[in-house]
């Protein structure tokens, strides 16, 4: 699994999530509404940038994290190529570039909508399972 810090090295070494932050937290209804909004946003983003959306998008907002999961993102030729070890590596490398661009394009949107700053993140692409995920940890607890 690849781990990527959002900012310059060392910037968040002392950062911890403040569980007593006075900013408003989302209740269950607000959380579900935001998750649905992010799901639609991500499907539109991939349709716009890749020409196709993923088959399944799941968004979860849990405490101080945003978890984005996608399945069914490979094209038919990629599904064929991924059957070999070299092909799997090639597709994984190309799709990691897609995920990295997604982070650049969409992190500011998530930060603005959630009113929180992303402090850590990790992402994984499993081309052999037609699956990817991205987890962002924010600087405050988002949910009640």
N, C-alpha and C positions, 0 to 999 in steps of 0.2 A: 504494500500500500504506500502510495506517495504522500508525503506530508509537505505542505507548503505554508510558510508564514506569509501573512498578508502584507506586512510592511518590512522595513529594513531590519536586518539581524540585530537582536538585542533590544529592540524597541519595547517589546512586551515581556521582557524577562521578569519584571516585578508585577505584571498585571494579573489580578485575580478578579473573579466575578464578584461584584458586590451584591450579596443576597438581600441587603437591607436598603437597596437603592429606592429612593422615594418616588421615582417615576412610575407612572401608571402601568400596570400589567394587564395583559389581555385575559378576559374571562373565557370560559369554554366556547361560548357562541362567537366571540370576536376571533378566537384562535381558529375555529373551523372556517369562518368566513375568509380570514387571511390565507389559510392553507389553500382554499379553493381558488382565491385570486392568484396566488403564486403558481398553482397548477396550470391554470389557463395561460398565464403569462409565459411560463416555460414552454408549453406546447406551441404557442404562437412564435416564441423566439426560435425554436428549432425548426419550425416550418419555414419561417422567414430566412434563416441563415443556411439551413441544410437542404431545403426543398422538401423535407418530410419531417413529420413529428415522430416522437417515440410512441410505441404502442401503449405503454403504461407509464404514467407519471404519478409518483406518490410524494406528497409533501407532508412533513411532520414538523411542528414547532413544539419543542419539549424543553421546558425550563429556559436555559440560555442558548439553545441550539436550534438551528434550522437544518433539517435533513431532507435532501432532495434525492430521490431514487428514480431511475429510468430503466425501462426494459423495452426491448424491441427497437433498437436504434440502428441496427445494421441494415445495409442495403442487401439485396439478393446476391450480387457479386461478392460483397464482403463476407457473407455467410459461407460462400463456397471457399473463399481464400483462407478463412480462419480455421479450416479443418486440418491444415498442416502446421507444424511447429513454427516454421519461418513465417508463414502467413499470419498466424496468431500474433506473433511479435510485431509484424508490420502493421496490422490493423490496430493493435493496442497502441502503438506509437502514434499513429495518425489520429486516433480518437482521443488520446491524451492531449493533443494540440487543440482539439475541439473543446474539451473540458476546460483547458487553461484559458481559451478565448471566452468561454462562457463566464468564467470568474471575472475576467477583466470587464466584460460587457455588463454583467448583472449585479455584481456586489454592491455598487453604489445604489442601485434601485432597492435591493433588500435592506440596506442600512437606512435609507431614507424612510421606507415604508414601516420599518420596525422601530425607528427612533433609537437605534443602537449601533455601535461600532463593532465590526468584525475584528476579532483579535487572534483567532487561530482557525485553520481549516485543513481538511484533508479530503482527498478524492481518490476514487478507485475506478478502474475500467476493467471489466472481465469480458473480453470479446467472445470467448468460448461459450459464455452463458448469455450473451447479448444483454449485458447488464452494466450499469454505471451508477455511482452515487457520489454525492458531494455533501460534506458536513461542515457547517460554519458555526463556530462558538462566538457568541457576542459578549460584550462587556457588561451586560446586565441580564438579570432574569426577565424573561419576556412574558411568562404565563403565571397565572395565580396558582 
